[in-house]
Amino acid sequence: MRHNYNQGQNRGFKPKQEKPQGLTVEVRNGDVTKALRIFKKKVMEAGIIQEVREREYYTKPSEKRAKAKAAGRKRWLKKQEKLEGPNFGSKQRRR
């Protein structure tokens, strides 16, 4: 037989104060516009808007790879332009 010693009594148990989940911003001195700006900045840094846009429709894995490759190439060209000068990437290739 199991004994339930608690039987509805708390016996010194204090529930933890739950912190609000997600992003929160404290409004100080009734300045809602500043709090909204801070909230928008936090949302952008967390990448929530971008994730929502990506989940709007299904993207094939091949499209994801192509997009990632194009982004990598763009980053590389930007880095090379910084190192070489502004005229580095402007030359057109002959086919």
N, C-alpha and C positions, 0 to 999 in steps of 0.2 A: 504494500500500500504506500502511495506517495503522499507526502505531507506538503501541503501548501501553506507555508508559514506566513506568506504575505497577506493573503485573504483580503484583498481590496485596500489594504493600508499601504501608504507610501514608504514607511520605514526609513525616512531620511533621504529618499530618492528625489533629486531635483532634476527636472528636465533641462537639457541644455538650451540656451538661448539660440534659436535658429537664425542664422544669417540669411538674408535674402539671396536667392540664387540668381546668377546672371549678372548683368552690368547694373550698377546703381550709381546715382549721383546725388549728392546732398545739396539741397537748395538752401543757400545762405542769404539771410536778410531779404527774403522774398524776391531775389533776383533770378527769375525763372529763365530768362533769355540766356544768361551766362551758363546756367546749369544745362540748358538744352544744347548749347555749343559744346560744352565739355562732354555731354553724352554722345553727340554726333561724332566727336573725335574718337572717343573710346570705341564706338561701333565700327568706325572705319579701320582703326588699328587692329581690332579683333578679326576683321575680315568677314563680318556677318553679312553685309550687303552683297559682297562678291559671292559668297557661298549660296545665298538665296538665288542670285541670278544664274549660277551654274546649275542649280537644281530645278530650275523652271522647266527644262526639257531634257530628254535623254541625249547624251553625247556618246557616240560610239568610241570604243577604246582607240581605234586608229585615228580618229579626229583629235582625241586627247593627246596622243603621241605627237601628231603633226603640230598641234598648237604649242606643246611644250618645246618642241624642237625649234619652232619659229621664234618663240620667246627667248630661248637660249642664244640663238643666232643674233637676235636683236641686242641682247645684253653684251655679247661678245663684240659686235660692231661698235656699240657705244663705248666700250672699254678701249678698243683699238683707236677710235677717233680721239679719245681723250689723250692717248699716248702719242699718236702720230700727228695729229693736227686736224683741222676741220675739213681738209680736202681729201682725206684718206678714202672715205667710203663713197665719194661722189662719182668716181670713174665708172663708166658703163662697160660691161664686158662685150666683146665681139663674139658672135656665134658662128 
